[in-house]
């Protein structure tokens, strides 16, 4: 079993603009959860409590009230954006005199590990799929585009898994280019969190959806040091979302999730982290703290948080995991 080598260097903190306060000149409009919820404008709740329980991840406590306040207004906004984009595509096709081909609307979701991206994406996908104009909504995580462990080990990157260099960026860009070009189906690799690796030979097919949601740590990342112009993952996004929270809260959620996984998924002898299954609480917490400090915190500070100003929508969570504030970029 491979050992995870963790970086030993200090954590470099990059300057990230603070979220704007009310009254400050800013490219964003700020809403409290309650003010944002008022923008629902009668959008019906199409999700039951039982369905919500199935969509929630470990440690997540999303309530139906939060769905009403945050997710329904967002689904309404995105429904309007999708309709406008489809109309623009039709106008362009008419102008050029060719038959319009279906072009999926792509939504990117970024944010730290343990901030709740997967649960957020699943709930959003379910709500968007229940609008009559775009019933086919696909969801994909960028984990499948991580290099396999043997490649990361050979390059000395296993301890930087989740950092931008641990992903096959060219393959992600090629995948999204095919999606936008209308290729069908487009295939992507599958990642197993239990095996902590790419599943050899297994692929997922994305077949021309109305909407494609892409979620991942670094989907808003750019490469300013590139010597030649190159496309970035976010170039293919029609809308981008950043899930934000205090660093201390994310750390707490990460530690809690690790302890929960120790009692559940890690118990499987086939799991990569099975060796942690029998640790007591103190020892398991120490392991989780080491992984957080050595890998996830540096990635958050150096790579993920600096991409926050590139998002069109910023959703900030409170200590209880509930979204408390919304910043929407002005058009």
Order of alpha helices (4+ residues) and beta strands (2+ residues): beta-alpha-alpha-alpha-beta-alpha-beta-alpha-alpha-beta-beta-beta-beta-alpha-alpha-beta-beta
